[in-house]
């Protein structure tokens, strides 16, 4: 398992690529010492924490769709709304590593 971090959170990445979509664009690989310190400190993130972090990353990656000189399509608006609705309609579960989530159906980006 490889661990990555950005300024707010820590994310796990399975070496087979199964969790590739959870890693934020600004994440960097953590050293073994950083991983150990993180795992020894503070509460582990909940499944809902991880869902919200990924949802926020996905929403942020589409913010440019709302630029004043662009018009969002209905599919783009629906995608963003579906992302915003995820926490209220989902029941995420932590993966076996404790840092990934399962039981989520992510909306398809148009």
N, C-alpha and C positions, 0 to 999 in steps of 0.2 A: 504494500500500500504506500502510495505517495501522498503527502499532505501539502496543500497549498494554502496561502493566506492572502488576503487583501487587507485594507486598513480597518475593516470592521469585523471580519469573520474568518473562520478556518473551514476549509472544504476538503473532503477526501476524494481521491481518484483511484479507481481500481486499475491495475496495470493492463487489464484486458480492454480498457476503454469504455466499460459499461457506464461509468459515471461522468463521461467527458462533458456532457451538457451542463453539469452543475458548477463547473469551475468558471468564476468570473474572468473577464478579459484582463483585468488588472492584477490578477493573482500571481504570486511568485512561489516557487518551491521552497518549503521550509527545511531547515537543517534538522538533523536528528535531535540536537539539543533543544531547538525551538519546539519540536513536536513533543518531546518529553515534558518540557515546562508547561506547555498548553494542556496536555492530558492530566498533569498533576494539579492544575489550578482551575478553580471555578467549575460551575455546573456545565455539563455537556449540553449542547444545543438540543432543543426538542425538534420533533418532526415538523411542527408548525413553524418553528424558527427557520428551518432550512427551506421550507416551502416559500415562506415570505421573502427570504433572501434571493432565491432563484427567480421568483415572480418579479421582484423589484429590479433585478438585473435585466430580465427580459423586457419589462416595461421601459426601462431606461434606454435600452438599445433601439427602441422605436419612437422615442420622444421626438426625433427629427421629423417624423411624419406630420407633426402638428405645427411645423414652421409656418409663419404667416404667408409665405409665398407658395405654399403647397395646399392641396385639398385632399384630406384623407378619404379613401374609398370606404364604403360601408363595411367591406370585409376587414379593413384595417381597424375601423372603430369597433367592430364586433370582437376582433382578436384581443384588443386592449381591454375591452369590457370583460371578456372571458377570463383574462389574467387577473383583473381586479376582483372578480367574483370567486376565484379559486379558494381562498381561505374559508369562505362561508359555506361552500358546497363540497369540500373535500375532507377526507379522513386520512391524512398522511400517516405513514408508519415509518419508524426508523429502520434502516437496513441493518444487517448483521454487524457492520463495522461501527455503527452508532453515529455515523456522520453522513450518511446518504439517506434518501427517502424513497419509499415505494408506495404503491397504492394511489398513484396520482395519474390522471389523464390530462396531459398538457394540451392546450389548444394548438392547432396547427397554424403556423405563421403564414399569412398570405404572400 
